[in-house]
Amino acid sequence: MATFVLVHGAWSGGWCYGRVADALRAEGHRVFTPTLTGQGERSHLLTSAVNLSTHIADVLGVFQNEELDGVVLAGHSYGGMVITGVADRIPEKIAALVYLDAFLPENGQSLFDINVPANTQRFIASAGDVGGLAVPAPPAAFFNVNAEDVERVDRLATPFPLGAMAERLKLTGAHESVARRVYVHGTVLPRQSPFKPFYERVKNDPAWSVHALACGHHVMLDMPIETAAILRAAAA
């Protein structure tokens, strides 16, 4: 059986992987869905000090304290920043990297650097509504979340630390030694997708397995069975 660590995106929590985790656990796999500092049930820990490095440390802590090895490490959206940083530090512990409609950063880049410029401007401007500390969650419709989950996503969304979007990721290149890499793109958005360029970058690269799902940005909510199957295949 395989071991999975599933990292959520901005304004979310480990709860977003519930259906995917249930499907994998039903087959006997080990699944960890950590909630990053300042998010979800840990929203009370949000301070001005929380940044991308904090979130990388959160996930590294799961590896250390659960003594994990041979892991399929997946990240959704902002979670792509986190899993890249984690993989750069402990590539020997990771069997596969799976980017679920996620940012695919290079050395020295922040999320703000590689997002659609209009999104970056919108997020920075909206942070002023909560004291400049965090970015309020956009409505679920912004991500074309399926009708069944819209109310839940809006209800559980928590402001996201501005520092985590602004911090530039420092990479040594060690993450590139992870042999199996997968990119999953949700193709149905009512606006310009920040993630399509990453999909286009890797779709013809033989080092990558690439999937396009006809759904919104939250692929693990919109198409959980398909997402679980892709994760399972990454572990094979």
VEXDO-220842 format. One record per residue (C-alpha): residue in three letters; residue number from 1; x, y, z. Coordinates in Angstrom, 1 decimal. Layout:
REM residues N
> rest_nr_east_north_up
> Ala_NUM_X_Y_Z
...
***
This chain:
REM residues 236
> rest_nr_east_north_up
> Met_1_0.0_0.0_0.0
> Ala_2_1.1_3.6_-0.7
> Thr_3_1.4_6.7_1.5
> Phe_4_0.0_10.0_0.4
> Val_5_0.4_13.5_1.8
> Leu_6_-2.1_15.9_0.3
> Val_7_-1.5_19.6_0.7
> His_8_-4.4_22.1_0.2
> Gly_9_-4.4_25.5_-1.4
> Ala_10_-5.2_29.0_-0.2
> Trp_11_-8.3_29.7_1.9
> Ser_12_-8.8_26.0_2.5
> Gly_13_-7.8_23.2_4.9
> Gly_14_-7.2_19.5_5.0
> Trp_15_-11.0_19.1_4.8
> Cys_16_-11.0_19.7_1.1
> Tyr_17_-9.5_16.3_0.5
> Gly_18_-12.2_14.4_2.4
> Arg_19_-13.7_12.4_-0.5
> Val_20_-10.3_11.7_-2.1
> Ala_21_-8.8_10.5_1.2
> Asp_22_-11.8_8.3_1.9
> Ala_23_-11.4_6.6_-1.5
> Leu_24_-7.7_6.0_-1.0
> Arg_25_-8.1_4.8_2.6
> Ala_26_-10.9_2.4_1.6
> Glu_27_-8.2_0.6_-0.5
> Gly_28_-5.8_0.4_2.5
> His_29_-3.5_3.4_1.7
> Arg_30_-2.1_5.7_4.3
> Val_31_-3.3_9.3_3.7
> Phe_32_-2.3_12.5_5.5
> Thr_33_-4.2_15.8_4.9
> Pro_34_-2.4_18.4_7.0
> Thr_35_-4.0_21.8_7.5
> Leu_36_-1.4_24.6_7.0
> Thr_37_-0.8_27.2_9.8
> Gly_38_-3.4_29.9_9.8
> Gln_39_-6.0_27.9_7.8
> Gly_40_-9.1_25.9_8.5
> Glu_41_-9.2_24.6_12.1
> Arg_42_-5.8_26.3_12.6
> Ser_43_-7.0_29.7_11.5
> His_44_-6.5_31.0_15.1
> Leu_45_-2.8_30.6_14.6
> Leu_46_-2.7_33.3_11.8
> Thr_47_-0.1_36.0_12.5
> Ser_48_2.0_38.4_10.4
> Ala_49_4.8_35.9_10.7
> Val_50_3.1_33.1_8.8
> Asn_51_4.6_32.7_5.3
> Leu_52_5.6_30.1_2.7
> Ser_53_8.5_28.9_4.9
> Thr_54_6.0_28.3_7.7
> His_55_3.9_26.1_5.5
> Ile_56_6.9_24.1_4.1
> Ala_57_7.8_23.5_7.8
> Asp_58_4.3_22.3_8.5
> Val_59_4.6_19.6_5.9
> Leu_60_8.2_18.7_6.7
> Gly_61_6.9_18.2_10.3
> Val_62_4.4_15.6_9.0
> Phe_63_7.2_13.7_7.3
> Gln_64_9.4_13.8_10.4
> Asn_65_6.9_13.0_13.0
> Glu_66_5.1_10.3_11.1
> Glu_67_8.5_8.9_9.8
> Leu_68_7.3_8.9_6.2
> Asp_69_9.2_7.6_3.2
> Gly_70_8.3_6.7_-0.4
> Val_71_5.5_9.3_-0.3
> Val_72_3.2_10.5_-3.1
> Leu_73_3.2_14.3_-2.3
> Ala_74_0.4_16.3_-3.9
> Gly_75_-0.5_19.9_-3.7
> His_76_-3.5_21.9_-5.0
> Ser_77_-3.2_25.5_-6.2
> Tyr_78_-0.9_27.4_-3.7
> Gly_79_0.0_23.9_-2.4
> Gly_80_2.2_23.6_-5.5
> Met_81_4.5_26.2_-3.9
> Val_82_4.6_24.2_-0.7
> Ile_83_5.3_20.7_-2.2
> Thr_84_8.0_22.1_-4.4
> Gly_85_9.8_23.5_-1.3
> Val_86_9.3_20.3_0.6
> Ala_87_10.6_18.2_-2.3
> Asp_88_13.7_20.4_-2.6
> Arg_89_14.6_19.7_1.0
> Ile_90_13.8_15.9_1.3
> Pro_91_13.7_14.5_-2.3
> Glu_92_14.8_11.1_-1.1
> Lys_93_11.5_10.7_0.9
> Ile_94_9.3_11.4_-2.1
> Ala_95_8.2_8.8_-4.7
> Ala_96_6.1_11.2_-6.8
> Leu_97_5.0_14.8_-7.0
> Val_98_1.5_15.6_-8.1
> Tyr_99_0.4_19.1_-8.9
> Leu_100_-3.4_19.5_-8.8
> Asp_101_-4.1_22.6_-10.8
> Ala_102_-1.2_24.1_-8.9
> Phe_103_1.5_26.7_-9.2
> Leu_104_4.8_25.3_-10.5
> Pro_105_7.4_27.7_-9.3
> Glu_106_11.1_28.0_-10.2
> Asn_107_13.8_29.3_-7.9
> Gly_108_13.3_32.8_-6.7
> Gln_109_9.6_33.0_-7.5
> Ser_110_6.7_33.9_-5.3
> Leu_111_3.1_33.1_-5.9
> Phe_112_2.6_36.8_-6.8
> Asp_113_5.3_36.5_-9.4
> Ile_114_3.6_33.7_-11.3
> Asn_115_0.0_34.4_-10.8
> Val_116_-2.2_36.3_-13.3
> Pro_117_-1.2_40.0_-12.6
> Ala_118_-4.9_41.0_-12.2
> Asn_119_-5.3_38.4_-9.5
> Thr_120_-2.1_39.6_-7.7
> Gln_121_-3.4_43.2_-7.7
> Arg_122_-6.9_42.1_-6.5
> Phe_123_-5.4_40.0_-3.6
> Ile_124_-3.1_42.8_-2.4
> Ala_125_-5.9_45.3_-2.6
> Ser_126_-8.4_43.1_-0.7
> Ala_127_-5.9_42.4_2.1
> Gly_128_-6.5_46.0_3.2
> Asp_129_-10.0_44.9_4.3
> Val_130_-8.5_42.7_7.0
> Gly_131_-5.7_45.0_8.2
> Gly_132_-3.2_44.0_5.5
> Leu_133_-2.4_40.7_7.2
> Ala_134_-4.3_38.3_5.0
> Val_135_-6.2_38.0_1.8
> Pro_136_-10.0_37.4_2.1
> Ala_137_-11.3_34.3_0.3
> Pro_138_-12.9_34.9_-3.1
> Pro_139_-16.3_33.3_-3.6
> Ala_140_-16.4_29.7_-4.6
> Ala_141_-17.8_30.8_-8.0
> Phe_142_-14.5_32.4_-8.7
> Phe_143_-13.1_28.9_-9.0
> Asn_144_-16.1_27.4_-10.7
> Val_145_-16.7_25.0_-7.8
> Asn_146_-19.4_22.5_-8.5
> Ala_147_-22.9_23.4_-7.2
> Glu_148_-22.9_20.7_-4.5
> Asp_149_-19.9_22.2_-2.8
> Val_150_-20.3_25.9_-3.3
> Glu_151_-22.0_26.7_0.0
> Arg_152_-19.5_24.5_2.0
> Val_153_-16.4_26.0_0.3
> Asp_154_-17.7_29.5_1.0
> Arg_155_-18.6_28.6_4.6
> Leu_156_-15.3_27.0_5.5
> Ala_157_-13.0_29.4_3.6
> Thr_158_-10.5_31.3_5.8
> Pro_159_-8.4_34.4_5.1
> Phe_160_-5.0_33.4_3.7
> Pro_161_-1.7_35.0_5.0
> Leu_162_-0.4_37.6_2.6
> Gly_163_3.2_36.7_3.5
> Ala_164_2.8_33.2_2.1
> Met_165_1.9_34.7_-1.3
> Ala_166_4.7_37.3_-1.2
> Glu_167_7.6_35.1_-0.1
> Arg_168_9.9_34.0_-2.8
> Leu_169_10.8_30.3_-2.8
> Lys_170_14.5_29.4_-2.6
> Leu_171_15.3_26.1_-4.4
> Thr_172_18.6_24.2_-4.8
> Gly_173_17.2_22.1_-7.7
> Ala_174_17.1_18.9_-5.6
> His_175_13.4_18.6_-6.2
> Glu_176_14.0_17.8_-9.8
> Ser_177_15.5_14.5_-8.8
> Val_178_12.0_13.2_-7.9
> Ala_179_11.5_10.8_-10.8
> Arg_180_7.7_10.8_-11.1
> Arg_181_5.9_14.1_-11.7
> Val_182_2.3_14.6_-12.5
> Tyr_183_0.3_17.7_-13.5
> Val_184_-3.5_17.8_-13.4
> His_185_-5.3_20.8_-15.0
> Gly_186_-8.9_21.8_-14.4
> Thr_187_-9.9_23.2_-17.7
> Val_188_-13.3_24.9_-17.0
> Leu_189_-12.9_28.4_-15.5
> Pro_190_-15.0_31.5_-16.3
> Arg_191_-11.8_33.6_-16.5
> Gln_192_-8.1_33.3_-17.4
> Ser_193_-6.5_30.4_-15.6
> Pro_194_-3.2_31.0_-13.9
> Phe_195_-2.5_27.3_-14.2
> Lys_196_-2.9_26.7_-17.9
> Pro_197_0.6_28.0_-18.6
> Phe_198_2.1_25.3_-16.3
> Tyr_199_0.0_22.6_-18.0
> Glu_200_1.2_23.9_-21.4
> Arg_201_4.8_23.9_-20.2
> Val_202_4.9_20.3_-19.1
> Lys_203_2.3_18.5_-21.3
> Asn_204_4.8_17.5_-23.9
> Asp_205_7.7_16.8_-21.5
> Pro_206_8.3_13.0_-21.2
> Ala_207_9.4_13.5_-17.6
> Trp_208_5.8_14.4_-16.8
> Ser_209_2.4_12.6_-16.8
> Val_210_-0.3_15.2_-17.6
> His_211_-4.1_15.1_-17.2
> Ala_212_-6.8_17.6_-18.2
> Leu_213_-10.0_17.3_-16.3
> Ala_214_-13.2_19.0_-17.5
> Cys_215_-14.0_20.7_-14.2
> Gly_216_-13.2_23.8_-12.2
> His_217_-10.1_24.6_-10.3
> His_218_-10.9_22.4_-7.2
> Val_219_-10.3_19.1_-9.0
> Met_220_-10.4_17.1_-5.8
> Leu_221_-13.9_18.4_-5.0
> Asp_222_-15.3_18.5_-8.6
> Met_223_-13.9_15.1_-9.7
> Pro_224_-12.8_13.2_-6.6
> Ile_225_-12.9_9.7_-8.1
> Glu_226_-10.8_10.7_-11.0
> Thr_227_-8.4_12.6_-8.8
> Ala_228_-8.0_9.6_-6.5
> Ala_229_-7.3_7.4_-9.5
> Ile_230_-4.5_9.8_-10.7
> Leu_231_-2.9_9.8_-7.3
> Arg_232_-3.1_6.0_-7.1
> Ala_233_-1.5_5.7_-10.5
> Ala_234_1.3_8.0_-9.4
> Ala_235_2.1_5.5_-6.6
> Ala_236_2.3_2.5_-8.9
***
